[in-house]
Amino acid sequence: MTIMGTSMQETAAAADAADAAAAEAGIEIRILTRVEEFAQVAALFRGIWTAEGDRAPVNVETLRALSKAGSYVGGAFEGDELVGACFGFFAAPERRALHSHIAGVSARMRGRNVGFALKVHQRSWALEHGLDEISWTFDPLISRNAYFNLVKLAATPTGYLRNFYGQMSDALNGADDTDRMLVTWYLHDPAVSAACRGSAPEATAAAVDTLLGREDDAVPVAHETSARLVRVSLPRDIESLRRTDPELATRWRLAVRATLGDLMDEGARVLSFDRSGAYTIDRGEVQ
């Protein structure tokens, strides 16, 4: 038996994975429906993305409208405290897809896999609603986000978006352009199912040439290479650079844009991201 292309067995397995991920993180995740809960989400996100007194990246009214329209608004709780939240909205009907706009976790819960549990819950919810994919964007210069999305969640890079949001000037983005990588989570993909069960494989080692490296472990330096498989390295900590050395941070963004971004525009495939802080890219016939 299937529901909108999703088997009952697959839906049940996704729900089991969501329950296991939440239990491992020591939290409860539930769909939010009340104004009081939306106010908690807005306050949580304000604390993550903005300085005190700045506008939150989402307001109560928008969350209320998304919830009423049937979109996903989920919250993670430790006891009575909201410690993480995620929300998204539906794409065009024929796509049977969700765009996940913002996910955030309180600072004290970092390292507890709360973000992972939220995404696994979101996948379970999407499958229950007959969806086939979830897309979202992330800052391609933040190593931990790249590893989380490409390895831990097994999402597929599908686009490089230049200055996607314009200048945001918040606590995490600084005043630089907001380049983003678009990824798509193909919900029925066996690799995604395995990732949600916590068994995503590490990338296998391959012979690659460095296209963008780190000189003196700090400065971006591009290399000439005709290799099909190439590496594009990231700075160790772009968020700190944006605060302490904005000029160097901008050099890194432009260097990644001119390598990773241009290659993706030309049809190259991002294969993986490793713990050293580098993308592996298959240029195929792109040379």
N, C-alpha and C positions, 0 to 999 in steps of 0.2 A: 504493500500500500504506500502511496506517495501523497505528499501535500505540496502542490505547486512545484513539482520536480524534486522535492526532498523526501527521502524515505523516512518512515517512522523510526526505523532502526538508526539512521544517521542522526535524526533529531534527538533520540534518546541518548546516543553516545555523546553528542555535543553537550547535552544537559549534564550528564555524568562528569564530563571533563570540566565544566564550569563549576560544579559543586566541589570537585576535588581541588581545583585551583584556589577557590575561596577558602576552603578548609586549610590548605597549606599556608595561606597568607594570614590565617587567623581572623578573617573578616566575614561579614555577611554582605551580599550584594543584592540590591532590589531595584525595581523600576520605581522612579520617583513620580509622584502625581500631585503633591500638595504645595501650595505657595510657600509654606514654611521651609520645606525641603529645598525648593528652588533658591530661596534666600541663602541657605547654607552653602549651596553650590557656588553662587555668586561671590560669597565671602571667601570661600576656599580658593577660588581662582584669582580673586583680587590679591590674596596673600602670596600666591605663587608667581604671578606675572607682573604685578605693579608695586610701586612704592606706595606707602600709606597716603590715602587721600586721593589717589588716582582712580580713574574709572575702571571697573572690572571688565574683563574681556567678554562677558555676557551678563545680561540683566535678567531679573526675575520674569519680566513680561515676555521676553523672547522664549525662555525655557517653558513658561506656561503655555505659550502658543504651540511650541513644538510638541509638547506632551499631548495637548488637546487634539492635534492633527494626527497623532498616532506614531510619531517618530520616537527614536530611542533616547531616553534620559535615564541613565543608571547611576546609582550611588553605592559606594563601599563604606561600610560602617564597622568600626571597632566599638562594640557596645552601643552607646547612643551617639557617638561622635562620628560625623562624616569625615572620612580620611582620604577619599578619592571620588572622582566623578568623571563621567564621560557622556557626551551627547552627540547625536548625529541626526541627519535628516534624509529623507528619501530622494533618490535620483528620479529621472524620467521613468514613467511606469514600465515601458518596454525593456528597460535595463534590469529590472528586479534587483536593484542595488541600493546601498546606503552610503552616504558620505559622512564619515565620522569626523566631526569638526574639531573638537577639543577634548583631550583627556588629561587629567592632572591628579597628582597625589601629594598629600601634605609632606613637608620636609621630614618630619619625624618618622614617617613610615617608609622612607626610601630604603631599598634593599630588602623589602619584605615581599616582593612580587605582587604588590597590590595592582600595579598597572597591568601586569600580565593577566591577573584574575579578571580585571574589568574587561579586557579585550576578549578573553575566552567567553565571558558571560555575554558580551555583545554578539559574538558569533552565534552562540546558542539561540539568542533572541532572534537574530536575523534568519536563521534556518527555520525556526518556528513560524516566521512570517513569510516563508516562501521565497527568500532572497537568495541570490547566487554569489554576490560579491559585496565587499565593503572596501571603499577607498578612503585614503586620508593623505595628508601631507606632513612632512617633517623637515626640520632644518638639516640639510645634508652635511653640514660641517660639524655637527655634534656627534662624536663617536659613539657614545652610549646609546643614543637614539637610533643610529644606523644599525648597530649590532642588535638592539632590541627588535626593530622592525624587520630586518632582513634575515636574521638568524633565528632569534627566539620565537618569532611569530611566523616566519617563512612567507612574508609578504613579497610581492613581485614589483620591482621598480618599473614604472610605466611612463614616466615623464619627468623632465627637469623644468621647473617653472621659475623664470627670472623675476625677481622683485614682485612676488605674487601678491603680497598684501600692501605693498608700498612701505614707506617708513612708519614703523610702529613705535619706536623710541620707548620701549618698556624695559623692565628690569632684566629680561633675558635676551632680547634682540638688539639692544643698543639702538644706535641711530643709523645703522647700515641698511643696505637693501635686504629685503626678505626673500632670498632665493629659497625654493622649496623643492624637495623631491616628492613626486606623487607615486604612491604605491597602491597596488590592488591586492586585496586578500580574496583569492578564489576559494570560496568556502567549501567546495566539494573536493578540492585537491587533496590527495592522500598526504602530501607533505604538510599541508596546513592542519589536517586532522592530527597527524603525529605531533606537530609542534604544540597543539593545544593540550595534548596529553603529557607534555613535558619531555618529549623524546626527539626534538629537532636535532639532526646531525650537525656536527661541526663541518665547516668547509674542508674539502680534501685539498691537500697541498698540490700545487701545479707549478710548472716552470713559467714564470712571468717576468717581464721586464718592467722597470719602474718608469712610468710616464711623468708622475709628479711625486717628488720626494721632499724630505725635510733636511735642509742644510743646517748643520750644527744643531740638529734636533729642534729647530725653531722657525727657520725661514723657508718658504716654499721655493722649490727649484724644479723647473721642467727639464725633461731629458728627451732627446731625439731617439726614437726607436721605431722599427718596422714590425715589431712583434705583434702577433694577433692577440695574445693575452697580456694585459698591462695592469699595473697597480697605480691607483691614485690615492696618495696618503693625505691625511687630515692633520691639522695642528693638534697638539696634545690636549689643549683646553681652550677652545674658541671663545667660550663664555667669559673666561678670565681675561683673554686678550681684548675683548670688546670693552672691558672696563679699564684695563691698564695700558693698552697700546692699540687704540682704534685704527691707526694707520696700517699696522701689521695685520690686524684682523681683516681689513678691507683687501689687502694684498692676497690673503688666503682665499677670501671669497672669490675674487676675480680669477685666481689661479684654478680653483676647483670648477668655476663656471666655464673657463676656457678649455678644460680637459674633460671632466666628467659630463658637464652640461652639453658641450658641443658634440661629444661622442654619442650621447643619448639622442640628441636631435638627429644625428645621422643614422640612427638605427642600431647602434651597438647595444649589447645586453650586459647589464650588471649581474654578475654571477654570484657574488658573495661579499661579505665584509668580515675582516678578521680582527682578532683582539689586538693586533699591533696598531690598528687604526687606519686601515686602508681598504678601499674597494678593489675587487678584481673584476675586470671588464673584458668581455670578449668583443673585439672589434669586428670580427667576421671579415667581410670584404671591405670594411671601412679602413682606409689607410691614409 
